Amino acid sequence: RNRLKASREVEFTDVPNCHLIKGIEAGAGDIDILPNGLAFFSVGLKFPGLHSFAPDKPGGILMMDLKEEKPRALELRISRDFNLASFNPHGISIFIDNDDTVYLFVVNHLEFKNTVEIFKFEEEENSLLHLKTIKHELLPSMNDITAVGPAHFYATNDHYFSDPFLKYLETYLNLHWSNVVYYSPNEVKVVAEGFDSANGIHISPDNKYIYVADTLAHEIHVLEKHPNMNLTQLKVLKLDTLVDNLSIDPSSGDIWVGCHPNGQKLFVYDPNNPPFSEVLRIQNILSEKPTVTTVYANNGSVLQGSSVASVYDGKLLIGTLFHRALYCEL
């Protein structure tokens, strides 16, 4: 009950200028934003133990141009050779190459298999060209990803096992076998381990640090990245909430966190007592005393199960695991 924060309630914290994003009804679990203001949403996740408002509809990738006066979410077309019917996207990450090619990395759950799908974003056509599928035995239970090259990334495994029953047992026994893996075409290795449930992962704007959210331990880990891509732990920030995905404000280096204040409500869904939402902003995480601010909190009346919060030029996007998404002007 403590790991789930099962007895926690929330006090409302509102952002004044917010509206629900039209066309997102069944989750926008992760969001990443290009420097030019194009935001990508991973939508329609189906996950064992989680509610779904559209269980029969495949997932997809939506895009929103935050530079527009009234931005709208549009579904990106995906190249024909890709199996769209079973697309079940989870964590996403953008990588921009030296020649300005934009790659989108997507964690994809095909029944009980885990893959990373790499796409090339074609802006003129509003489409994604599928380039490759990556599978590896060290990636049995992926959750999130942060891209560091055109086929290079760090990924979190929220469990050691891929089998649903063994996953349940692993969580129940509190084994702390969750880890972070570095993948490149030449080398794949575990670079950090001992997490309760490693979830959101993001690289710092200066590329020196990797931030990892440990959901059931209510922590954010700061790991130093070395030239050989190994990681060493620098510090741990303890919080009073289940931390999900992490986003970085490139202008300030602040970390924005989508959180679940009460995990019990998330995993035991009751429409009359829905899961809460909470967004935290963390300033100066490397300092002795980082500043943690609650930017948004809701009891589920507007937004259920917030999993990510991303900012761009005074605009805030909040996504959820299986519910709606909010667009706010800060």
Buried (B, 14 or more C-beta within 10 A) or exposed (E): EEBBBEEBEBEEEEBEEBEBBEBBBBBBBBBBBBEEBBBBBBBBBBBEEBBBEBEEEBBBBBBBBBEEEEBEBEEBBBBEEBEEEEBBBBBBBBBBEEEEEBBBBBBBBEEEEBBBBBBBBBEEEEBBBBBEEBEBEEBBBBBBBBBBEBBBBBBBBBBBBBEEEBBBEBBEEEBBBBBBBBBEEEEBEEBBBBBBBBBBBBBBEEEEBBBBBBBBBBBBBBBBBEEEBBBEEBBEBEBEBBBBBBBBBEEEBBBBBBBBBBBBBBEEBEEEEBBBBBBBBBBEBEEEEBEBEBBBBBBBEBBBBBBBBBBBEEBBBBBBBBBBBBBBEE
